[in-house]
Amino acid sequence: MTDTLLPSATTLPQERRLITELPGPRSRELMARRAAAVSAGVGGTMPVFVERAGGGVIIDVDGNSLIDLGSGIAVTTVGNAHPLVVERIQRQAADFTHTCFMVTPYAGYVEVCEALNRLTPGDHVKRSALFNSGAEAVENAVKIARAFTKRQAIVVFDHGYHGRTNLTMALTAKNMPYKQSFGPFAPEVYRMPMSYPFRDGPHSGPEVASWATSKMEKEIGGANIAAIIIEPIQGEGGFIVPAPGFLPALKEYAAQHGIVYVADEIQTGFCRTGDWFASDHEAVVPDLITTAKGIAGGLPLAGVTGRADIMDSVHVGGLGGTYGGNPIACAAALGAIEAMETEDLNARAREVEMILRERLESLASAQPAVGDIRGRGAMMAIELVMPGTVTPDPELTGRVAKAAHAQGVVTLTAGTYGNVLRFLPPLSIPDDLLRQGLDIVAAGFNG
């Protein structure tokens, strides 16, 4: 491990620096303009407006330098404004910004699909299609699975999050803020038990998978299921890492019943967990895999990649969209993937995990409210509970996050019960800055 930045990372000073209260006067002015112009339905975490960002810092419009432990919800994995991403974006924007791949195609789209086919799990022949957002990728995965199987039922899991469109809201478990008042939702969606070791007790992964598959058989029938969709590590649900053997058992059941196994790797993919994809950890090879977030260094891009026979089962014109695989977003993705490969960001994610785990274990030994530490790579979390119980403590979680925000550390909460602090630092963050940010979070327990 090193306390220096990666060679191609930003030249912004990597330090926390507060020169005004948070929010400062310029951010307050912009917050007032936001309130007057932006729908109140658009949420927010911190009332500061960003001017620049890179490495492990975000610089606001008042000149404050904040420590970034969120990466824009796991998007800027390679860091903000990575030179390889910026250079490709600039070159592509100067050439052309849009033609629509379905009208007059361009090489960048093909190159991103080739990279996805090469990097995703499995050595079988694959095809890919590109879209704009994670929700759009998941929705298209459902379309593809239904076209291939000629079935309708879709299986998802407790605590899962898959998006905000009508279909993906149906797939998502949590009501507030994602589903409240927005129904009715798409039909033929069935929710099954998730392996949640902190709350399951001493049950093995295959045992919990057996409960889920038995429920599928009784309530749906394996022959009626088009797809099983699961996050290998659940994101918004609270960074839940299923017990070993749970995912392979689900994949085996899917294979036995001709069900398309879909790994939603939108948050876990592209070096976030210390592997290219979280499915790699247990050598699970999905039939389809959805990607977004970290794929393009901050630009909107998403993909569905999978077995060629499944991907090619859709009629011509059945997949696509005006902006899907935008040439600038594709250029950014190629720059981000180059950075991940040349800088070995999987190894960097494992280094980040060592720092996170060491500091969080120290915190847990001092704070009985820390009920669980979990995650993998640069995707770690702590679940806060009433000491000695598994009763969620969302109030403490909110107080700790708010205290960190006041001290210039960008932190995110998550979890079905609102009691999880999640840590998603960019892999360009210096070690000392990461440790400082975690120290500030720890201090928030005493504030």
BELKA-V301887 format. One record per residue. N is the residue number from 1. RES is the residue in three letters. PSI is psi as a letter, one per 30 degrees, with the letter a starting at -180 (NA if undefined). Layout:
n: (N N)
res: (RES RES)
psi: (PSI PSI)
This chain:
n: (1 2 3 4 5 6 7 8 9 10 11 12 13 14 15 16 17 18 19 20 21 22 23 24 25 26 27 28 29 30 31 32 33 34 35 36 37 38 39 40 41 42 43 44 45 46 47 48 49 50 51 52 53 54 55 56 57 58 59 60 61 62 63 64 65 66 67 68 69 70 71 72 73 74 75 76 77 78 79 80 81 82 83 84 85 86 87 88 89 90 91 92 93 94 95 96 97 98 99 100 101 102 103 104 105 106 107 108 109 110 111 112 113 114 115 116 117 118 119 120 121 122 123 124 125 126 127 128 129 130 131 132 133 134 135 136 137 138 139 140 141 142 143 144 145 146 147 148 149 150 151 152 153 154 155 156 157 158 159 160 161 162 163 164 165 166 167 168 169 170 171 172 173 174 175 176 177 178 179 180 181 182 183 184 185 186 187 188 189 190 191 192 193 194 195 196 197 198 199 200 201 202 203 204 205 206 207 208 209 210 211 212 213 214 215 216 217 218 219 220 221 222 223 224 225 226 227 228 229 230 231 232 233 234 235 236 237 238 239 240 241 242 243 244 245 246 247 248 249 250 251 252 253 254 255 256 257 258 259 260 261 262 263 264 265 266 267 268 269 270 271 272 273 274 275 276 277 278 279 280 281 282 283 284 285 286 287 288 289 290 291 292 293 294 295 296 297 298 299 300 301 302 303 304 305 306 307 308 309 310 311 312 313 314 315 316 317 318 319 320 321 322 323 324 325 326 327 328 329 330 331 332 333 334 335 336 337 338 339 340 341 342 343 344 345 346 347 348 349 350 351 352 353 354 355 356 357 358 359 360 361 362 363 364 365 366 367 368 369 370 371 372 373 374 375 376 377 378 379 380 381 382 383 384 385 386 387 388 389 390 391 392 393 394 395 396 397 398 399 400 401 402 403 404 405 406 407 408 409 410 411 412 413 414 415 416 417 418 419 420 421 422 423 424 425 426 427 428 429 430 431 432 433 434 435 436 437 438 439 440 441 442 443 444 445 446 447)
res: (MET THR ASP THR LEU LEU PRO SER ALA THR THR LEU PRO GLN GLU ARG ARG LEU ILE THR GLU LEU PRO GLY PRO ARG SER ARG GLU LEU MET ALA ARG ARG ALA ALA ALA VAL SER ALA GLY VAL GLY GLY THR MET PRO VAL PHE VAL GLU ARG ALA GLY GLY GLY VAL ILE ILE ASP VAL ASP GLY ASN SER LEU ILE ASP LEU GLY SER GLY ILE ALA VAL THR THR VAL GLY ASN ALA HIS PRO LEU VAL VAL GLU ARG ILE GLN ARG GLN ALA ALA ASP PHE THR HIS THR CYS PHE MET VAL THR PRO TYR ALA GLY TYR VAL GLU VAL CYS GLU ALA LEU ASN ARG LEU THR PRO GLY ASP HIS VAL LYS ARG SER ALA LEU PHE ASN SER GLY ALA GLU ALA VAL GLU ASN ALA VAL LYS ILE ALA ARG ALA PHE THR LYS ARG GLN ALA ILE VAL VAL PHE ASP HIS GLY TYR HIS GLY ARG THR ASN LEU THR MET ALA LEU THR ALA LYS ASN MET PRO TYR LYS GLN SER PHE GLY PRO PHE ALA PRO GLU VAL TYR ARG MET PRO MET SER TYR PRO PHE ARG ASP GLY PRO HIS SER GLY PRO GLU VAL ALA SER TRP ALA THR SER LYS MET GLU LYS GLU ILE GLY GLY ALA ASN ILE ALA ALA ILE ILE ILE GLU PRO ILE GLN GLY GLU GLY GLY PHE ILE VAL PRO ALA PRO GLY PHE LEU PRO ALA LEU LYS GLU TYR ALA ALA GLN HIS GLY ILE VAL TYR VAL ALA ASP GLU ILE GLN THR GLY PHE CYS ARG THR GLY ASP TRP PHE ALA SER ASP HIS GLU ALA VAL VAL PRO ASP LEU ILE THR THR ALA LYS GLY ILE ALA GLY GLY LEU PRO LEU ALA GLY VAL THR GLY ARG ALA ASP ILE MET ASP SER VAL HIS VAL GLY GLY LEU GLY GLY THR TYR GLY GLY ASN PRO ILE ALA CYS ALA ALA ALA LEU GLY ALA ILE GLU ALA MET GLU THR GLU ASP LEU ASN ALA ARG ALA ARG GLU VAL GLU MET ILE LEU ARG GLU ARG LEU GLU SER LEU ALA SER ALA GLN PRO ALA VAL GLY ASP ILE ARG GLY ARG GLY ALA MET MET ALA ILE GLU LEU VAL MET PRO GLY THR VAL THR PRO ASP PRO GLU LEU THR GLY ARG VAL ALA LYS ALA ALA HIS ALA GLN GLY VAL VAL THR LEU THR ALA GLY THR TYR GLY ASN VAL LEU ARG PHE LEU PRO PRO LEU SER ILE PRO ASP ASP LEU LEU ARG GLN GLY LEU ASP ILE VAL ALA ALA GLY PHE ASN GLY)
psi: (l k g l l l e g l l g k k i l k j j f l l k l l e e e e e e e e e e e f f k k f f j l l e k h k k k e l l l c g l k k l f g g k j k k j g f h h h g e h e g l k h k e e e e e e e e e e e f e l f k f j e f d j l l e e e e e e e e e e e e f l k k g l k l l l k k a e l e e e e e e e e e e e e e e e f h l e k k k a l k g l k f a g l e e f e e f k e k d k g f f k g f l l l k a h k k k l k k j i e f f f a i k l e e e e e e e e e e e e e e f e k e f f k e k k k k k e k k d f f g h k j l k k f e e e e e e e e e e f g g k j j j j j h e f f l i f e g f l e k f f f e g h k j l e k k k l b c f e g g f l j k l l k k a k e e e e g f k l k f f k a l e f k h k e e e e e e e e e e e e e e e f g i f e e e e e e e e e e e e e e e e e e e f f j f f j f k k l a k b h i l l k k k l k k g a g k k i f e e e e e e e e e e e f g h k j l k l a k e g g g k k k j h k k f g k l e e e e e e e e e e e e f f f f NA)
